[in-house]
Amino acid sequence: MLKSIQILLLVGVMVAGVACGGGDTNKGDDLFAKGNYKAAIEAYSQYLESNAADVKTLYNRGRAYQELKMSDLAEKDFMAVIQMDEKNVNARLSLAKLFYSKSLYNKAVLWAEQAVDINENNSQAHFLAARAKHQLGYVDGAMESYSLALKINSDFGEAYLYRGALKLHQGKKASACEDIRKAQALNVKEAEAIKNKYCN
């Protein structure tokens, strides 16, 4: 009987420990959602001290670093996520965004296309690849990637907008304006100004 009670107490302590640990990472998520990224990083780091292999928390800390423009620390966390989870698409998408924001477009293409290789039905991966190719002047590749993003997600307003801008550059005004109007209908805020300038 005594042994049974001891086992029950031990299980209770273990469950309490798990619940407490979960609370730490949830606290970080709550702070992140409120835009308090510095405090979120502290909560995530505290949780990771005893849960170093928690991929989700590590990724979320990287996102918090990214929001604070602490790109080196964000990159370090995203790379650690990929080392632990080789097929992690989100870390690759975040790396693509990070390198795009630093105007390192070749690296942005690399990470976006790795995400596509893992999941070819990820519209965001195609879109990020398209944006980076667009910046590099790879017109045909960018057009193909924008179109693939839209084939997967026909409500992707930003993809319509940027594909429309690329078509304007190519002199395809009618088709460009069709895309820009679709972007406007999908509430992309820049679309109306571009439509008024080029499509009236």
C-alpha positions in Angstrom: 0.0 0.0 0.0 2.8 2.4 1.0 4.6 1.6 -2.2 1.4 2.4 -4.3 1.1 5.7 -2.5 4.8 6.5 -3.2 4.3 5.7 -6.9 1.1 7.9 -7.1 3.0 10.7 -5.4 5.9 10.3 -7.9 3.5 10.3 -10.9 1.8 13.4 -9.4 5.1 15.3 -9.2 6.1 14.3 -12.7 2.7 15.5 -14.1 3.1 18.7 -12.2 6.6 19.2 -13.6 5.3 18.7 -17.2 2.4 21.1 -16.6 4.8 23.7 -15.1 7.1 23.3 -18.1 4.2 23.7 -20.5 3.2 26.8 -18.7 6.7 28.3 -19.3 6.5 27.8 -23.1 2.8 28.9 -23.2 3.9 32.1 -21.3 6.4 32.8 -24.1 3.7 32.3 -26.7 1.3 34.6 -24.9 4.0 37.3 -24.7 4.8 36.8 -28.3 1.2 37.2 -29.3 1.1 40.5 -27.4 4.2 41.8 -29.2 6.4 41.6 -26.1 9.2 39.9 -27.9 12.0 40.6 -25.4 10.0 39.0 -22.5 9.0 36.1 -24.8 12.6 35.4 -25.5 13.3 35.3 -21.8 10.4 32.9 -21.2 11.5 30.7 -24.1 15.1 30.7 -23.0 14.1 29.7 -19.5 12.0 26.8 -20.8 14.8 25.7 -23.1 17.3 25.4 -20.2 15.5 22.2 -19.2 13.9 21.3 -22.6 16.7 21.9 -25.1 15.3 19.6 -27.7 11.9 21.3 -27.9 11.8 22.3 -31.6 8.7 24.4 -31.4 9.9 26.6 -28.6 13.3 27.0 -30.2 11.7 28.0 -33.5 9.4 30.5 -31.7 12.4 32.1 -29.9 14.0 32.5 -33.3 10.8 34.2 -34.5 10.9 36.6 -31.5 14.6 37.4 -32.3 13.6 38.0 -35.9 10.8 40.5 -34.8 13.5 42.4 -32.8 15.8 42.5 -35.9 18.3 40.3 -34.0 19.0 38.4 -37.2 22.2 36.6 -36.2 20.5 35.1 -33.1 17.3 34.3 -35.2 19.4 32.5 -37.8 21.2 30.5 -35.1 17.9 29.3 -33.7 16.5 28.4 -37.1 19.6 26.5 -38.1 19.4 24.6 -34.8 15.8 23.7 -35.6 16.8 22.3 -39.0 19.6 20.3 -37.3 17.0 18.7 -35.0 14.3 18.4 -37.6 15.7 18.0 -41.1 12.3 18.5 -42.8 11.2 21.6 -41.0 9.6 23.9 -43.5 8.8 26.8 -41.2 12.5 27.3 -40.2 13.4 27.4 -43.9 10.7 29.9 -44.7 11.9 32.1 -41.8 15.4 31.9 -43.1 14.2 32.9 -46.5 12.4 35.9 -45.0 15.5 36.8 -42.9 17.9 36.8 -45.8 15.4 38.6 -48.0 15.2 41.4 -45.4 19.0 41.6 -45.5 18.9 41.9 -49.4 20.7 38.5 -49.6 18.4 37.3 -52.3 20.4 34.3 -53.5 20.3 32.9 -50.0 16.6 33.7 -49.8 16.0 31.7 -53.0 18.0 28.8 -51.6 16.0 28.4 -48.4 12.7 29.0 -50.1 13.4 26.4 -52.7 14.5 23.9 -50.0 11.1 24.5 -48.4 9.5 23.8 -51.8 11.5 20.6 -52.2 10.1 19.4 -48.8 6.5 20.6 -49.5 5.7 21.6 -53.1 2.2 22.6 -52.1 3.4 25.4 -49.8 2.2 28.6 -51.5 4.3 30.8 -49.1 7.5 29.0 -50.1 6.8 29.6 -53.8 5.9 33.2 -53.1 9.2 33.9 -51.2 11.2 32.2 -53.9 9.4 34.4 -56.5 10.1 37.6 -54.5 13.8 36.9 -54.2 14.0 35.9 -57.9 12.1 39.1 -58.8 14.8 41.1 -57.0 17.6 39.2 -58.7 16.0 40.0 -62.1 15.2 36.4 -62.8 11.9 37.4 -64.6 10.8 34.0 -65.9 11.7 32.1 -62.7 9.8 34.7 -60.6 6.8 34.6 -62.9 6.7 30.8 -62.6 7.0 30.9 -58.8 4.3 33.5 -58.4 2.0 31.5 -60.7 2.7 28.3 -58.7 1.9 30.1 -55.4 -1.5 31.2 -57.0 -2.2 27.8 -58.3 -2.0 26.5 -54.8 -3.7 29.4 -53.1 -6.0 31.4 -55.4 -6.7 33.9 -52.6 -3.0 35.0 -52.2 -3.4 38.7 -52.7 0.2 39.7 -52.5 1.2 37.1 -55.1 -1.3 38.7 -57.5 0.1 42.2 -56.7 3.7 41.3 -57.3 2.9 39.2 -60.4 1.0 42.1 -61.7 4.0 44.4 -61.1 6.2 42.0 -62.9 3.8 41.9 -65.9 3.8 45.7 -66.0 7.5 45.6 -66.3 7.1 43.2 -69.2 4.6 45.5 -70.9 1.7 43.2 -70.4 -0.7 45.9 -69.1 -4.1 44.1 -69.5 -3.0 41.0 -67.8 -1.1 43.0 -65.1 -4.1 45.1 -64.3 -6.2 42.0 -64.0 -3.8 40.7 -61.3 -3.7 44.1 -59.6 -7.5 44.3 -59.4 -7.6 40.8 -57.9 -5.1 41.9 -55.3 -7.3 44.9 -54.5 -10.4 42.7 -54.2 -8.3 40.6 -51.7 -7.6 43.8 -49.6 -4.0 44.2 -50.4 -3.4 47.8 -49.3 -0.9 48.8 -52.0 -3.1 47.6 -54.8 -5.4 50.5 -55.1 -2.6 53.1 -55.6 -0.9 50.9 -58.2 -4.2 50.3 -60.0 -5.0 54.1 -60.0 -1.5 54.8 -61.4 -1.3 52.2 -64.1 -4.7 50.7 -64.8 -7.1 53.7 -65.4 
